[in-house]
Amino acid sequence: MKAFKLWVVFISALVLEIGSTLYINSVADKEAGQMLVWSFLCPFIALPFSGFVADEQKWMGRIMLALFSAIGYSTGAYISAFLIS
């Protein structure tokens, strides 16, 4: 498994988590413009993540992708907590 794939999954998970949190925040604040932007962008942000996970054949590669994904989501949650406060 190439390190490039792991970093793409990490960045994709990080940005997806931040985008999802900002989407939820815009729904709660009833901001239609931001809501439309995030609802349109999030599937495209997840595209590289989904492709790499679906293509991986080995279990060790899947575990590494899951690990980098979890770290990305955790980091994104930590960052988005500061963005919405």
C-alpha positions in Angstrom: 0.0 0.0 0.0 1.3 3.4 -0.9 1.6 6.1 1.6 -0.2 8.4 -0.9 -3.4 6.4 -0.5 -3.2 6.6 3.3 -2.7 10.4 3.3 -5.6 10.9 0.8 -7.9 8.8 3.0 -6.7 10.8 6.1 -7.3 14.2 4.4 -10.6 13.1 2.9 -11.9 11.9 6.3 -10.7 15.0 8.0 -12.4 17.4 5.5 -15.5 15.2 5.4 -15.9 15.4 9.2 -15.4 19.1 9.2 -17.9 19.5 6.3 -20.4 17.3 8.0 -20.2 19.2 11.2 -20.5 22.6 9.4 -23.5 21.2 7.5 -25.3 20.2 10.7 -24.5 23.6 12.2 -25.9 25.4 9.1 -29.1 23.3 9.3 -29.5 24.1 13.0 -29.0 27.8 12.2 -31.3 27.6 9.2 -28.7 29.0 6.8 -29.9 27.7 3.4 -26.8 28.9 1.4 -24.3 27.1 3.5 -26.5 24.1 3.8 -26.6 23.7 0.0 -22.9 24.2 -0.4 -22.0 21.5 2.1 -24.6 19.1 1.0 -23.3 19.4 -2.6 -19.6 19.2 -1.6 -19.6 16.3 0.9 -20.1 13.4 -1.6 -17.2 14.7 -3.7 -15.0 15.0 -0.7 -15.8 11.3 0.1 -15.1 10.1 -3.4 -11.3 9.4 -3.1 -11.9 7.8 0.3 -14.6 5.5 -1.0 -12.6 4.5 -4.1 -9.5 3.5 -2.2 -11.3 1.5 0.4 -13.3 -0.4 -2.2 -10.2 -1.2 -4.2 -8.1 -2.5 -1.4 -7.7 -6.3 -1.5 -5.5 -7.2 1.5 -6.7 -7.1 5.1 -3.6 -5.3 6.3 -4.3 -2.5 3.8 -7.9 -2.3 4.9 -6.8 -2.0 8.5 -4.3 0.8 7.7 -7.0 2.6 5.7 -9.4 2.3 8.6 -6.7 3.6 11.0 -5.9 6.6 8.9 -9.7 7.2 8.4 -10.3 7.1 12.1 -7.4 9.5 12.8 -8.7 11.8 10.1 -12.3 11.7 11.5 -11.0 12.3 15.1 -8.8 15.2 14.0 -11.7 16.7 12.0 -14.0 16.4 15.0 -11.5 18.2 17.2 -11.0 21.0 14.6 -14.7 21.4 14.0 -15.4 21.7 17.7 -13.3 24.9 17.6 -14.9 26.1 14.4 -18.5 26.0 15.8 -17.7 27.3 19.2 
